[in-house]
Amino acid sequence: MFGFSFRQRKPNSAQTAKERLQILLAHERTSNSGPDFLPLLQRDILEVVRRHMDVDGDAVDIKLERSDDLSSLEINIEMPGSGKTALKRLG
Amino acid sequence: MFGFSFRQRKPNSAQTAKERLQILLAHERTSNSGPDFLPLLQRDILEVVRRHMDVDGDAVDIKLERSDDLSSLEINIEMPGSGKTALKRLG
């Protein structure tokens, strides 16, 4: 639709198998719209992710880009352990 | 890095100018990892977005895809009005 496109990666080889989470946000605005709220969403979304996963602060990589009519935010998170250890209890 | 790639769209023409938000999540898992938590994140993230924006239920389009080692979630939100009317008070 807009902003991003899906691109499936090649499967991991065994020795690099890790848990990763990537979150991309694209906010398409009209030129006269209000303030950019992606930085606020960034904070809230990271809080939500931490509810479900153990996330090391160093393992979060964030990129924010802005132009007149499009703001985009990319959050890449690498989990400290692989598999079940990285997931908190669900529910 | 993985999962998605950025793709900037052409600017809107005036008559189609609208506020839009796209959120993409890609969760790359090892094959022996625990349950898929993207459906839970979906609920929480939509809640977070609604804190900042007026979102009409009909204006939310969600796609969830799963394979053995990658789950992806695409949320497309179209704001009911353009510009400031769609944004709630920030702060």
N, CA and C atoms of all chains as a GROMACS GRO file, in nm:
protein
  546
    1MET      N    1   0.082  -0.120   0.000
    1MET     CA    2   0.000   0.000   0.000
    1MET      C    3   0.086   0.126   0.000
    2PHE      N    4   0.152   0.152   0.110
    2PHE     CA    5   0.237   0.270   0.112
    2PHE      C    6   0.348   0.249   0.212
    3GLY      N    7   0.450   0.331   0.200
    3GLY     CA    8   0.555   0.331   0.302
    3GLY      C    9   0.653   0.217   0.289
    4PHE      N   10   0.612   0.100   0.318
    4PHE     CA   11   0.703  -0.012   0.320
    4PHE      C   12   0.656  -0.123   0.227
    5SER      N   13   0.741  -0.214   0.199
    5SER     CA   14   0.699  -0.334   0.128
    5SER      C   15   0.759  -0.455   0.198
    6PHE      N   16   0.689  -0.565   0.189
    6PHE     CA   17   0.740  -0.688   0.246
    6PHE      C   18   0.858  -0.739   0.165
    7ARG      N   19   0.954  -0.791   0.234
    7ARG     CA   20   1.064  -0.857   0.166
    7ARG      C   21   1.111  -0.971   0.255
    8GLN      N   22   1.077  -1.091   0.215
    8GLN     CA   23   1.115  -1.204   0.300
    8GLN      C   24   1.263  -1.236   0.284
    9ARG      N   25   1.326  -1.251   0.397
    9ARG     CA   26   1.467  -1.279   0.404
    9ARG      C   27   1.493  -1.427   0.380
   10LYS      N   28   1.614  -1.458   0.341
   10LYS     CA   29   1.650  -1.600   0.335
   10LYS      C   30   1.652  -1.657   0.476
   11PRO      N   31   1.619  -1.786   0.489
   11PRO     CA   32   1.621  -1.847   0.623
   11PRO      C   33   1.761  -1.839   0.684
   12ASN      N   34   1.762  -1.833   0.816
   12ASN     CA   35   1.888  -1.833   0.889
   12ASN      C   36   1.964  -1.963   0.871
   13SER      N   37   2.094  -1.953   0.868
   13SER     CA   38   2.171  -2.075   0.882
   13SER      C   39   2.177  -2.106   1.031
   14ALA      N   40   2.202  -2.231   1.064
   14ALA     CA   41   2.190  -2.276   1.203
   14ALA      C   42   2.276  -2.194   1.299
   15GLN      N   43   2.398  -2.161   1.260
   15GLN     CA   44   2.488  -2.096   1.355
   15GLN      C   45   2.450  -1.950   1.384
   16THR      N   46   2.363  -1.892   1.304
   16THR     CA   47   2.324  -1.753   1.332
   16THR      C   48   2.179  -1.744   1.379
   17ALA      N   49   2.119  -1.859   1.412
   17ALA     CA   50   1.978  -1.859   1.453
   17ALA      C   51   1.959  -1.773   1.577
   18LYS      N   52   1.877  -1.673   1.565
   18LYS     CA   53   1.849  -1.583   1.676
   18LYS      C   54   1.707  -1.534   1.668
   19GLU      N   55   1.657  -1.488   1.783
   19GLU     CA   56   1.526  -1.424   1.783
   19GLU      C   57   1.545  -1.278   1.747
   20ARG      N   58   1.467  -1.232   1.653
   20ARG     CA   59   1.473  -1.091   1.617
   20ARG      C   60   1.333  -1.039   1.595
   21LEU      N   61   1.317  -0.913   1.627
   21LEU     CA   62   1.188  -0.848   1.600
   21LEU      C   63   1.216  -0.716   1.530
   22GLN      N   64   1.150  -0.695   1.419
   22GLN     CA   65   1.163  -0.567   1.349
   22GLN      C   66   1.026  -0.501   1.343
   23ILE      N   67   1.023  -0.374   1.380
   23ILE     CA   68   0.899  -0.298   1.374
   23ILE      C   69   0.922  -0.174   1.289
   24LEU      N   70   0.840  -0.158   1.187
   24LEU     CA   71   0.851  -0.041   1.101
   24LEU      C   72   0.721   0.038   1.108
   25LEU      N   73   0.732   0.168   1.122
   25LEU     CA   74   0.614   0.254   1.120
   25LEU      C   75   0.633   0.360   1.013
   26ALA      N   76   0.531   0.382   0.934
   26ALA     CA   77   0.533   0.491   0.837
   26ALA      C   78   0.409   0.575   0.860
   27HIS      N   79   0.428   0.702   0.884
   27HIS     CA   80   0.317   0.793   0.905
   27HIS      C   81   0.314   0.893   0.791
   28GLU      N   82   0.211   0.880   0.711
   28GLU     CA   83   0.198   0.968   0.595
   28GLU      C   84   0.105   1.081   0.632
   29ARG      N   85   0.156   1.201   0.627
   29ARG     CA   86   0.080   1.315   0.675
   29ARG      C   87   0.048   1.410   0.562
   30THR      N   88  -0.059   1.486   0.581
   30THR     CA   89  -0.082   1.597   0.492
   30THR      C   90   0.011   1.709   0.537
   31SER      N   91   0.042   1.799   0.448
   31SER     CA   92   0.145   1.898   0.479
   31SER      C   93   0.106   1.990   0.594
   32ASN      N   94  -0.026   2.005   0.618
   32ASN     CA   95  -0.067   2.096   0.726
   32ASN      C   96  -0.107   2.020   0.854
   33SER      N   97  -0.063   1.898   0.864
   33SER     CA   98  -0.106   1.820   0.981
   33SER      C   99  -0.026   1.859   1.104
   34GLY      N  100  -0.069   1.808   1.214
   34GLY     CA  101  -0.012   1.844   1.343
   34GLY      C  102   0.126   1.786   1.365
   35PRO      N  103   0.167   1.783   1.491
   35PRO     CA  104   0.302   1.738   1.524
   35PRO      C  105   0.322   1.591   1.493
   36ASP      N  106   0.446   1.558   1.474
   36ASP     CA  107   0.485   1.421   1.445
   36ASP      C  108   0.475   1.339   1.574
   37PHE      N  109   0.398   1.232   1.570
   37PHE     CA  110   0.381   1.157   1.694
   37PHE      C  111   0.456   1.024   1.696
   38LEU      N  112   0.536   0.999   1.592
   38LEU     CA  113   0.611   0.873   1.590
   38LEU      C  114   0.708   0.858   1.708
   39PRO      N  115   0.776   0.966   1.749
   39PRO     CA  116   0.864   0.950   1.866
   39PRO      C  117   0.788   0.905   1.991
   40LEU      N  118   0.663   0.952   2.005
   40LEU     CA  119   0.581   0.909   2.118
   40LEU      C  120   0.539   0.763   2.103
   41LEU      N  121   0.501   0.726   1.981
   41LEU     CA  122   0.465   0.587   1.955
   41LEU      C  123   0.584   0.495   1.981
   42GLN      N  124   0.702   0.540   1.944
   42GLN     CA  125   0.824   0.461   1.965
   42GLN      C  126   0.837   0.420   2.111
   43ARG      N  127   0.822   0.518   2.199
   43ARG     CA  128   0.835   0.492   2.343
   43ARG      C  129   0.729   0.391   2.390
   44ASP      N  130   0.605   0.416   2.348
   44ASP     CA  131   0.495   0.330   2.392
   44ASP      C  132   0.505   0.189   2.336
   45ILE      N  133   0.548   0.178   2.212
   45ILE     CA  134   0.557   0.046   2.149
   45ILE      C  135   0.670  -0.036   2.212
   46LEU      N  136   0.780   0.029   2.243
   46LEU     CA  137   0.889  -0.044   2.310
   46LEU      C  138   0.844  -0.094   2.447
   47GLU      N  139   0.763  -0.014   2.513
   47GLU     CA  140   0.708  -0.053   2.643
   47GLU      C  141   0.621  -0.179   2.628
   48VAL      N  142   0.540  -0.179   2.524
   48VAL     CA  143   0.451  -0.292   2.494
   48VAL      C  144   0.533  -0.419   2.463
   49VAL      N  145   0.638  -0.403   2.384
   49VAL     CA  146   0.722  -0.518   2.348
   49VAL      C  147   0.788  -0.576   2.472
   50ARG      N  148   0.832  -0.487   2.563
   50ARG     CA  149   0.899  -0.533   2.686
   50ARG      C  150   0.805  -0.610   2.777
   51ARG      N  151   0.676  -0.588   2.761
   51ARG     CA  152   0.580  -0.666   2.839
   51ARG      C  153   0.585  -0.813   2.800
   52HIS      N  154   0.619  -0.839   2.674
   52HIS     CA  155   0.613  -0.976   2.622
   52HIS      C  156   0.749  -1.042   2.607
   53MET      N  157   0.853  -0.962   2.599
   53MET     CA  158   0.986  -1.017   2.575
   53MET      C  159   1.089  -0.952   2.664
   54ASP      N  160   1.193  -1.027   2.698
   54ASP     CA  161   1.307  -0.967   2.764
   54ASP      C  162   1.392  -0.898   2.660
   55VAL      N  163   1.399  -0.766   2.671
   55VAL     CA  164   1.474  -0.689   2.572
   55VAL      C  165   1.588  -0.616   2.641
   56ASP      N  166   1.708  -0.644   2.597
   56ASP     CA  167   1.826  -0.575   2.646
   56ASP      C  168   1.832  -0.437   2.580
   57GLY      N  169   1.858  -0.334   2.660
   57GLY     CA  170   1.862  -0.198   2.606
   57GLY      C  171   1.959  -0.182   2.489
   58ASP      N  172   2.072  -0.252   2.498
   58ASP     CA  173   2.173  -0.242   2.392
   58ASP      C  174   2.129  -0.310   2.263
   59ALA      N  175   2.028  -0.395   2.274
   59ALA     CA  176   1.989  -0.475   2.158
   59ALA      C  177   1.881  -0.406   2.075
   60VAL      N  178   1.853  -0.280   2.108
   60VAL     CA  179   1.750  -0.206   2.035
   60VAL      C  180   1.814  -0.100   1.946
   61ASP      N  181   1.787  -0.110   1.820
   61ASP     CA  182   1.843  -0.016   1.723
   61ASP      C  183   1.727   0.062   1.660
   62ILE      N  184   1.731   0.194   1.670
   62ILE     CA  185   1.618   0.276   1.625
   62ILE      C  186   1.661   0.381   1.523
   63LYS      N  187   1.586   0.390   1.416
   63LYS     CA  188   1.612   0.494   1.314
   63LYS      C  189   1.483   0.571   1.288
   64LEU      N  190   1.492   0.701   1.298
   64LEU     CA  191   1.376   0.785   1.272
   64LEU      C  192   1.409   0.877   1.154
   65GLU      N  193   1.323   0.879   1.054
   65GLU     CA  194   1.345   0.967   0.939
   65GLU      C  195   1.223   1.051   0.913
   66ARG      N  196   1.243   1.175   0.875
   66ARG     CA  197   1.130   1.264   0.852
   66ARG      C  198   1.147   1.344   0.723
   67SER      N  199   1.039   1.352   0.650
   67SER     CA  200   1.034   1.448   0.541
   67SER      C  201   0.903   1.524   0.559
   68ASP      N  202   0.869   1.611   0.466
   68ASP     CA  203   0.749   1.694   0.482
   68ASP      C  204   0.622   1.612   0.503
   69ASP      N  205   0.608   1.508   0.424
   69ASP     CA  206   0.480   1.435   0.430
   69ASP      C  207   0.491   1.289   0.474
   70LEU      N  208   0.611   1.246   0.509
   70LEU     CA  209   0.627   1.109   0.556
   70LEU      C  210   0.729   1.100   0.668
   71SER      N  211   0.686   1.042   0.780
   71SER     CA  212   0.780   1.011   0.887
   71SER      C  213   0.790   0.861   0.896
   72SER      N  214   0.910   0.810   0.914
   72SER     CA  215   0.922   0.666   0.928
   72SER      C  216   1.013   0.632   1.045
   73LEU      N  217   0.980   0.523   1.108
   73LEU     CA  218   1.051   0.480   1.227
   73LEU      C  219   1.080   0.332   1.211
   74GLU      N  220   1.205   0.296   1.234
   74GLU     CA  221   1.247   0.156   1.222
   74GLU      C  222   1.306   0.112   1.355
   75ILE      N  223   1.250   0.008   1.412
   75ILE     CA  224   1.299  -0.045   1.540
   75ILE      C  225   1.344  -0.189   1.518
   76ASN      N  226   1.470  -0.215   1.542
   76ASN     CA  227   1.522  -0.351   1.531
   76ASN      C  228   1.564  -0.401   1.668
   77ILE      N  229   1.512  -0.515   1.707
   77ILE     CA  230   1.538  -0.569   1.840
   77ILE      C  231   1.595  -0.709   1.828
   78GLU      N  232   1.708  -0.731   1.894
   78GLU     CA  233   1.764  -0.865   1.895
   78GLU      C  234   1.749  -0.921   2.036
   79MET      N  235   1.692  -1.039   2.045
   79MET     CA  236   1.667  -1.097   2.177
   79MET      C  237   1.796  -1.156   2.234
   80PRO      N  238   1.814  -1.143   2.369
   80PRO     CA  239   1.939  -1.188   2.431
   80PRO      C  240   1.964  -1.337   2.415
   81GLY      N  241   1.862  -1.417   2.429
   81GLY     CA  242   1.879  -1.561   2.409
   81GLY      C  243   1.795  -1.605   2.294
   82SER      N  244   1.818  -1.724   2.245
   82SER     CA  245   1.732  -1.772   2.138
   82SER      C  246   1.620  -1.854   2.199
   83GLY      N  247   1.513  -1.866   2.129
   83GLY     CA  248   1.405  -1.955   2.169
   83GLY      C  249   1.331  -1.910   2.292
   84LYS      N  250   1.285  -2.007   2.369
   84LYS     CA  251   1.190  -1.981   2.476
   84LYS      C  252   1.243  -1.886   2.583
   85THR      N  253   1.374  -1.885   2.604
   85THR     CA  254   1.429  -1.804   2.712
   85THR      C  255   1.400  -1.656   2.692
   86ALA      N  256   1.383  -1.614   2.568
   86ALA     CA  257   1.364  -1.472   2.542
   86ALA      C  258   1.218  -1.428   2.559
   87LEU      N  259   1.130  -1.523   2.559
   87LEU     CA  260   0.988  -1.489   2.568
   87LEU      C  261   0.939  -1.494   2.712
   88LYS      N  262   0.874  -1.389   2.752
   88LYS     CA  263   0.813  -1.390   2.884
   88LYS      C  264   0.686  -1.474   2.878
   89ARG      N  265   0.634  -1.503   2.994
   89ARG     CA  266   0.509  -1.578   3.000
   89ARG      C  267   0.399  -1.501   2.929
   90LEU      N  268   0.326  -1.569   2.846
   90LEU     CA  269   0.220  -1.502   2.770
   90LEU      C  270   0.087  -1.512   2.842
   91GLY      N  271   0.006  -1.412   2.828
   91GLY     CA  272  -0.129  -1.422   2.881
   91GLY      C  273  -0.153  -1.331   3.000
   92MET      N  274   1.797  -0.471   0.731
   92MET     CA  275   1.843  -0.584   0.811
   92MET      C  276   1.768  -0.711   0.774
   93PHE      N  277   1.642  -0.719   0.812
   93PHE     CA  278   1.568  -0.842   0.781
   93PHE      C  279   1.421  -0.810   0.772
   94GLY      N  280   1.347  -0.901   0.714
   94GLY     CA  281   1.202  -0.887   0.716
   94GLY      C  282   1.148  -0.790   0.614
   95PHE      N  283   1.166  -0.664   0.638
   95PHE     CA  284   1.106  -0.565   0.551
   95PHE      C  285   1.213  -0.474   0.492
   96SER      N  286   1.176  -0.399   0.394
   96SER     CA  287   1.263  -0.294   0.344
   96SER      C  288   1.183  -0.166   0.325
   97PHE      N  289   1.250  -0.055   0.339
   97PHE     CA  290   1.184   0.073   0.317
   97PHE      C  291   1.153   0.093   0.169
   98ARG      N  292   1.042   0.152   0.143
   98ARG     CA  293   1.011   0.189   0.005
   98ARG      C  294   0.928   0.316   0.009
   99GLN      N  295   0.989   0.424  -0.025
   99GLN     CA  296   0.916   0.551  -0.017
   99GLN      C  297   0.820   0.563  -0.136
  100ARG      N  298   0.701   0.601  -0.102
  100ARG     CA  299   0.594   0.615  -0.199
  100ARG      C  300   0.601   0.751  -0.266
  101LYS      N  301   0.540   0.763  -0.381
  101LYS     CA  302   0.530   0.896  -0.442
  101LYS      C  303   0.439   0.983  -0.356
  102PRO      N  304   0.466   1.113  -0.352
  102PRO     CA  305   0.379   1.201  -0.273
  102PRO      C  306   0.235   1.196  -0.321
  103ASN      N  307   0.146   1.219  -0.227
  103ASN     CA  308   0.003   1.223  -0.260
  103ASN      C  309  -0.031   1.340  -0.351
  104SER      N  310  -0.126   1.320  -0.438
  104SER     CA  311  -0.181   1.435  -0.506
  104SER      C  312  -0.281   1.499  -0.411
  105ALA      N  313  -0.312   1.626  -0.435
  105ALA     CA  314  -0.390   1.702  -0.337
  105ALA      C  315  -0.524   1.636  -0.305
  106GLN      N  316  -0.592   1.584  -0.406
  106GLN     CA  317  -0.727   1.534  -0.381
  106GLN      C  318  -0.729   1.404  -0.300
  107THR      N  319  -0.617   1.336  -0.290
  107THR     CA  320  -0.617   1.213  -0.212
  107THR      C  321  -0.539   1.227  -0.081
  108ALA      N  322  -0.505   1.352  -0.047
  108ALA     CA  323  -0.426   1.374   0.074
  108ALA      C  324  -0.500   1.322   0.197
  109LYS      N  325  -0.439   1.229   0.265
  109LYS     CA  326  -0.499   1.170   0.384
  109LYS      C  327  -0.390   1.135   0.483
  110GLU      N  328  -0.433   1.122   0.608
  110GLU     CA  329  -0.342   1.072   0.709
  110GLU      C  330  -0.345   0.921   0.706
  111ARG      N  331  -0.228   0.862   0.701
  111ARG     CA  332  -0.222   0.717   0.706
  111ARG      C  333  -0.108   0.673   0.796
  112LEU      N  334  -0.129   0.560   0.859
  112LEU     CA  335  -0.023   0.502   0.940
  112LEU      C  336  -0.009   0.355   0.904
  113GLN      N  337   0.112   0.316   0.874
  113GLN     CA  338   0.137   0.175   0.846
  113GLN      C  339   0.236   0.120   0.949
  114ILE      N  340   0.202   0.006   1.007
  114ILE     CA  341   0.291  -0.057   1.104
  114ILE      C  342   0.319  -0.199   1.058
  115LEU      N  343   0.446  -0.230   1.044
  115LEU     CA  344   0.484  -0.366   1.005
  115LEU      C  345   0.568  -0.428   1.114
  116LEU      N  346   0.538  -0.551   1.147
  116LEU     CA  347   0.619  -0.624   1.244
  116LEU      C  348   0.666  -0.754   1.183
  117ALA      N  349   0.793  -0.784   1.199
  117ALA     CA  350   0.846  -0.912   1.155
  117ALA      C  351   0.916  -0.977   1.273
  118HIS      N  352   0.873  -1.096   1.309
  118HIS     CA  353   0.933  -1.168   1.419
  118HIS      C  354   1.002  -1.292   1.364
  119GLU      N  355   1.134  -1.289   1.373
  119GLU     CA  356   1.213  -1.400   1.320
  119GLU      C  357   1.247  -1.493   1.436
  120ARG      N  358   1.201  -1.616   1.426
  120ARG     CA  359   1.216  -1.708   1.538
  120ARG      C  360   1.305  -1.825   1.502
  121THR      N  361   1.366  -1.881   1.603
  121THR     CA  362   1.432  -2.008   1.581
  121THR      C  363   1.321  -2.114   1.578
  122SER      N  364   1.349  -2.226   1.515
  122SER     CA  365   1.242  -2.322   1.490
  122SER      C  366   1.185  -2.381   1.619
  123ASN      N  367   1.266  -2.380   1.727
  123ASN     CA  368   1.217  -2.439   1.853
  123ASN      C  369   1.168  -2.334   1.953
  124SER      N  370   1.139  -2.215   1.904
  124SER     CA  371   1.102  -2.109   1.997
  124SER      C  372   0.956  -2.123   2.040
  125GLY      N  373   0.920  -2.043   2.136
  125GLY     CA  374   0.788  -2.052   2.198
  125GLY      C  375   0.677  -2.003   2.108
  126PRO      N  376   0.563  -1.973   2.169
  126PRO     CA  377   0.445  -1.934   2.092
  126PRO      C  378   0.464  -1.801   2.020
  127ASP      N  379   0.387  -1.784   1.919
  127ASP     CA  380   0.390  -1.662   1.840
  127ASP      C  381   0.320  -1.551   1.919
  128PHE      N  382   0.391  -1.442   1.941
  128PHE     CA  383   0.328  -1.338   2.022
  128PHE      C  384   0.283  -1.218   1.940
  129LEU      N  385   0.296  -1.224   1.808
  129LEU     CA  386   0.252  -1.109   1.727
  129LEU      C  387   0.103  -1.077   1.742
  130PRO      N  388   0.016  -1.176   1.752
  130PRO     CA  389  -0.126  -1.141   1.772
  130PRO      C  390  -0.149  -1.061   1.900
  131LEU      N  391  -0.069  -1.090   2.005
  131LEU     CA  392  -0.081  -1.014   2.129
  131LEU      C  393  -0.027  -0.873   2.111
  132LEU      N  394   0.086  -0.864   2.041
  132LEU     CA  395   0.144  -0.732   2.014
  132LEU      C  396   0.048  -0.647   1.933
  133GLN      N  397  -0.020  -0.712   1.838
  133GLN     CA  398  -0.117  -0.642   1.753
  133GLN      C  399  -0.221  -0.568   1.838
  134ARG      N  400  -0.277  -0.638   1.934
  134ARG     CA  401  -0.379  -0.580   2.021
  134ARG      C  402  -0.321  -0.462   2.101
  135ASP      N  403  -0.204  -0.484   2.159
  135ASP     CA  404  -0.144  -0.381   2.243
  135ASP      C  405  -0.102  -0.258   2.162
  136ILE      N  406  -0.050  -0.282   2.043
  136ILE     CA  407  -0.003  -0.171   1.960
  136ILE      C  408  -0.120  -0.088   1.911
  137LEU      N  409  -0.229  -0.154   1.875
  137LEU     CA  410  -0.347  -0.077   1.833
  137LEU      C  411  -0.400   0.009   1.948
  138GLU      N  412  -0.391  -0.045   2.068
  138GLU     CA  413  -0.433   0.030   2.187
  138GLU      C  414  -0.347   0.155   2.203
  139VAL      N  415  -0.217   0.138   2.183
  139VAL     CA  416  -0.123   0.249   2.194
  139VAL      C  417  -0.151   0.355   2.087
  140VAL      N  418  -0.177   0.310   1.965
  140VAL     CA  419  -0.204   0.405   1.856
  140VAL      C  420  -0.331   0.485   1.887
  141ARG      N  421  -0.431   0.416   1.942
  141ARG     CA  422  -0.558   0.484   1.973
  141ARG      C  423  -0.543   0.589   2.082
  142ARG      N  424  -0.438   0.576   2.163
  142ARG     CA  425  -0.411   0.680   2.263
  142ARG      C  426  -0.375   0.812   2.196
  143HIS      N  427  -0.314   0.803   2.080
  143HIS     CA  428  -0.263   0.924   2.013
  143HIS      C  429  -0.349   0.971   1.897
  144MET      N  430  -0.427   0.882   1.841
  144MET     CA  431  -0.504   0.916   1.722
  144MET      C  432  -0.647   0.865   1.733
  145ASP      N  433  -0.738   0.936   1.669
  145ASP     CA  434  -0.873   0.885   1.656
  145ASP      C  435  -0.874   0.783   1.542
  146VAL      N  436  -0.898   0.658   1.576
  146VAL     CA  437  -0.895   0.553   1.475
  146VAL      C  438  -1.032   0.487   1.466
  147ASP      N  439  -1.088   0.493   1.349
  147ASP     CA  440  -1.215   0.426   1.322
  147ASP      C  441  -1.188   0.277   1.304
  148GLY      N  442  -1.270   0.194   1.366
  148GLY     CA  443  -1.250   0.049   1.357
  148GLY      C  444  -1.246  -0.002   1.214
  149ASP      N  445  -1.328   0.056   1.129
  149ASP     CA  446  -1.333   0.013   0.989
  149ASP      C  447  -1.208   0.052   0.911
  150ALA      N  448  -1.134   0.146   0.966
  150ALA     CA  449  -1.019   0.200   0.891
  150ALA      C  450  -0.892   0.124   0.921
  151VAL      N  451  -0.904   0.013   0.993
  151VAL     CA  452  -0.787  -0.066   1.028
  151VAL      C  453  -0.786  -0.195   0.948
  152ASP      N  454  -0.678  -0.214   0.874
  152ASP     CA  455  -0.665  -0.332   0.790
  152ASP      C  456  -0.545  -0.413   0.842
  153ILE      N  457  -0.568  -0.538   0.878
  153ILE     CA  458  -0.462  -0.617   0.941
  153ILE      C  459  -0.437  -0.747   0.865
  154LYS      N  460  -0.308  -0.774   0.842
  154LYS     CA  461  -0.272  -0.902   0.778
  154LYS      C  462  -0.166  -0.970   0.863
  155LEU      N  463  -0.191  -1.095   0.896
  155LEU     CA  464  -0.095  -1.172   0.973
  155LEU      C  465  -0.051  -1.292   0.891
  156GLU      N  466   0.080  -1.310   0.878
  156GLU     CA  467   0.131  -1.424   0.802
  156GLU      C  468   0.232  -1.500   0.887
  157ARG      N  469   0.229  -1.632   0.874
  157ARG     CA  470   0.320  -1.713   0.954
  157ARG      C  471   0.386  -1.820   0.872
  158SER      N  472   0.513  -1.838   0.895
  158SER     CA  473   0.581  -1.956   0.844
  158SER      C  474   0.660  -2.013   0.962
  159ASP      N  475   0.739  -2.117   0.939
  159ASP     CA  476   0.809  -2.181   1.051
  159ASP      C  477   0.898  -2.086   1.129
  160ASP      N  478   0.971  -2.002   1.058
  160ASP     CA  479   1.068  -1.919   1.128
  160ASP      C  480   1.044  -1.769   1.117
  161LEU      N  481   0.936  -1.729   1.052
  161LEU     CA  482   0.906  -1.586   1.043
  161LEU      C  483   0.756  -1.561   1.052
  162SER      N  484   0.719  -1.474   1.145
  162SER     CA  485   0.580  -1.427   1.150
  162SER      C  486   0.582  -1.280   1.114
  163SER      N  487   0.486  -1.238   1.035
  163SER     CA  488   0.480  -1.096   1.002
  163SER      C  489   0.338  -1.045   1.017
  164LEU      N  490   0.332  -0.921   1.059
  164LEU     CA  491   0.204  -0.857   1.086
  164LEU      C  492   0.205  -0.720   1.019
  165GLU      N  493   0.101  -0.693   0.943
  165GLU     CA  494   0.092  -0.565   0.873
  165GLU      C  495  -0.036  -0.496   0.918
  166ILE      N  496  -0.023  -0.375   0.971
  166ILE     CA  497  -0.139  -0.298   1.016
  166ILE      C  498  -0.145  -0.169   0.936
  167ASN      N  499  -0.251  -0.148   0.863
  167ASN     CA  500  -0.270  -0.024   0.787
  167ASN      C  501  -0.388   0.052   0.844
  168ILE      N  502  -0.364   0.176   0.880
  168ILE     CA  503  -0.468   0.258   0.944
  168ILE      C  504  -0.489   0.385   0.863
  169GLU      N  505  -0.613   0.412   0.832
  169GLU     CA  506  -0.644   0.536   0.763
  169GLU      C  507  -0.722   0.625   0.859
  170MET      N  508  -0.675   0.746   0.875
  170MET     CA  509  -0.740   0.836   0.971
  170MET      C  510  -0.866   0.896   0.911
  171PRO      N  511  -0.970   0.913   0.995
  171PRO     CA  512  -1.099   0.958   0.944
  171PRO      C  513  -1.094   1.097   0.880
  172GLY      N  514  -1.021   1.188   0.938
  172GLY     CA  515  -1.007   1.320   0.879
  172GLY      C  516  -0.862   1.342   0.844
  173SER      N  517  -0.836   1.442   0.764
  173SER     CA  518  -0.698   1.473   0.735
  173SER      C  519  -0.650   1.578   0.833
  174GLY      N  520  -0.521   1.582   0.851
  174GLY     CA  521  -0.462   1.689   0.931
  174GLY      C  522  -0.492   1.680   1.078
  175LYS      N  523  -0.502   1.796   1.140
  175LYS     CA  524  -0.504   1.804   1.286
  175LYS      C  525  -0.624   1.735   1.350
  176THR      N  526  -0.734   1.726   1.277
  176THR     CA  527  -0.853   1.669   1.337
  176THR      C  528  -0.833   1.523   1.378
  177ALA      N  529  -0.742   1.455   1.311
  177ALA     CA  530  -0.723   1.314   1.339
  177ALA      C  531  -0.632   1.289   1.459
  178LEU      N  532  -0.555   1.390   1.494
  178LEU     CA  533  -0.459   1.372   1.602
  178LEU      C  534  -0.518   1.417   1.735
  179LYS      N  535  -0.507   1.330   1.832
  179LYS     CA  536  -0.549   1.369   1.966
  179LYS      C  537  -0.443   1.462   2.025
  180ARG      N  538  -0.479   1.524   2.133
  180ARG     CA  539  -0.384   1.612   2.201
  180ARG      C  540  -0.263   1.531   2.244
  181LEU      N  541  -0.147   1.582   2.215
  181LEU     CA  542  -0.024   1.510   2.250
  181LEU      C  543   0.027   1.555   2.386
  182GLY      N  544   0.088   1.464   2.458
  182GLY     CA  545   0.154   1.501   2.583
  182GLY      C  546   0.081   1.448   2.703
   0.00000   0.00000   0.00000
